Amino acid sequence: MTELTTRWLGLDLRSPLVVGASPLTDDLEALKACVGAGAGAVVMHSLFEEQLVAEQMAAHHFIDSRINMDAEARSFFPESDVFEMGSGSYLKRLDLLQDALDVPVIASLNGISSGGWTQHARELEDAGAAAIELNLYDLAMDPSDTAATLEQRQLEVVRSVVEQVTIPVSVKLSSFYSALPAFVAGVEAAGARGLVLFNRFYQPDMDLDELELSREVVLSSNAELPLRLHGMAMLFNRTGLEMAASGGVHSGDDATKAILSGATVVQLVSALLVEGPSALGRITGELNQRLSTMGYRNLAEARGALSLDNAPNAGAWERLNYARLLHGWQSVQ
Ligand SMILES: Cc1cc2nc3c(=O)[nH]c(=O)nc-3n(C[C@H](O)[C@H](O)[C@H](O)COP(=O)(O)O)c2cc1C
């Protein structure tokens, strides 16, 4: 048996498998079952900047006095069905989850501009959050916004959340940075303790019958994992930040690969939504089986063993391999 206990952001976890940010926050029975099946921690779904800003404005009767605001201005405010849970109910939920679950509960904030809304991080700490996961889900839509200004703005958000709290902050990133290692160095300098790699980019499909965009969330498959493996393998030993994998983990072998790339923690969402909490027990068993067969006594021995620094054929992570692969391609038919 491999020892699966680990330390993430200074928290002692009994397993690296963590319930990722998702609607499971609202399903206490499912979360209890996940913890019963071995989850090491739970991340709540996000409180959004837009939601907190709208709440602050409502508190100042701003919305009432601007009832006739034009459609564009109104579109800034989130649709109420999207953001059912305000900050008050979020804090209550956090309190409830903490009482009911004997693993750390991590709160999640999602925003892209520094401002008063980041003060809510303190409320999350006061309510007992073990850590904060800050999701920087951003879409570059404005041609006058350069990569540099956008990144500076994101680092400001990290700084302002970190300044509010004494608990650790991890940052959930998109994979779309031209120079990921440089941005990650900025995140570390801004005071974060960990990275969550990566956000999934939700791309609306098109409904050709209705001639409109469709907005359903498509759950992941493990085809999304290699992007995460590459990101972590590249960063392992080259950042002081701990790393959590998020995206495409559906089996113990997927989780093993994430750890061999350099992950300290492996988050699960789609697998739990599709299969239910029993996925956690299954993946824990498979992970343990695989790591024991490989001869690892604990996670520290396995972590990063196939990273850019450590893999025997680490060149496979690099550009040269791309050229070789393309030149060596042969049809299997
Ligand atoms: C229905 C749904 C809701 C989600 N809500 C959040 C959220 O509130 N905050 C967040 O950071 N990620 C959210 N995510 C993203 C997941 O935390 C995770 O990063 C993503 O699903 C990839 O992991 P997976 O392949 O295990 O599903 C959500 C995902 C799904 C499917």
The ligand as a MOL file (V3000), in Angstrom:
LIG
                    3D

  0  0  0     0  0            999 V3000
M  V30 BEGIN CTAB
M  V30 COUNTS 31 33 0 0 0
M  V30 BEGIN ATOM
M  V30 1 C -21.2970 22.1000 -13.6030 0
M  V30 2 C -19.9260 22.6370 -13.2460 0
M  V30 3 C -19.8160 23.7310 -12.3940 0
M  V30 4 C -18.5580 24.2500 -12.0860 0
M  V30 5 N -18.4480 25.3270 -11.2420 0
M  V30 6 C -17.2210 25.8350 -10.9600 0
M  V30 7 C -17.0770 26.9380 -10.0830 0
M  V30 8 O -18.0400 27.4700 -9.5150 0
M  V30 9 N -15.8170 27.4200 -9.8840 0
M  V30 10 C -14.7190 26.8690 -10.4760 0
M  V30 11 O -13.5960 27.3300 -10.2410 0
M  V30 12 N -14.8330 25.7930 -11.2960 0
M  V30 13 C -16.0380 25.2850 -11.5460 0
M  V30 14 N -16.1440 24.2070 -12.3820 0
M  V30 15 C -14.9220 23.6400 -13.0050 0
M  V30 16 C -14.3980 22.4320 -12.2150 0
M  V30 17 O -13.9950 22.8120 -10.9080 0
M  V30 18 C -13.2110 21.7730 -12.9260 0
M  V30 19 O -12.1400 22.6840 -13.0190 0
M  V30 20 C -13.5290 21.2800 -14.3190 0
M  V30 21 O -14.8010 20.6410 -14.3630 0
M  V30 22 C -12.4810 20.2940 -14.8140 0
M  V30 23 O -12.4010 19.1830 -13.9800 0
M  V30 24 P -13.0760 17.7510 -14.3790 0
M  V30 25 O -12.4600 17.3100 -15.6410 0
M  V30 26 O -12.7430 16.8580 -13.2160 0
M  V30 27 O -14.5310 18.0050 -14.5160 0
M  V30 28 C -17.3920 23.6590 -12.6600 0
M  V30 29 C -17.5420 22.5400 -13.4930 0
M  V30 30 C -18.7770 22.0260 -13.7800 0
M  V30 31 C -18.8620 20.8110 -14.6630 0
M  V30 END ATOM
M  V30 BEGIN BOND
M  V30 1 1 1 2
M  V30 2 1 2 3
M  V30 3 2 2 30
M  V30 4 2 3 4
M  V30 5 1 4 5
M  V30 6 1 4 28
M  V30 7 2 5 6
M  V30 8 1 6 7
M  V30 9 1 6 13
M  V30 10 2 7 8
M  V30 11 1 7 9
M  V30 12 1 9 10
M  V30 13 2 10 11
M  V30 14 1 10 12
M  V30 15 2 12 13
M  V30 16 1 13 14
M  V30 17 1 14 15
M  V30 18 1 14 28
M  V30 19 1 15 16
M  V30 20 1 16 17
M  V30 21 1 16 18
M  V30 22 1 18 19
M  V30 23 1 18 20
M  V30 24 1 20 21
M  V30 25 1 20 22
M  V30 26 1 22 23
M  V30 27 1 23 24
M  V30 28 2 24 25
M  V30 29 1 24 26
M  V30 30 1 24 27
M  V30 31 2 28 29
M  V30 32 1 29 30
M  V30 33 1 30 31
M  V30 END BOND
M  V30 END CTAB
M  END
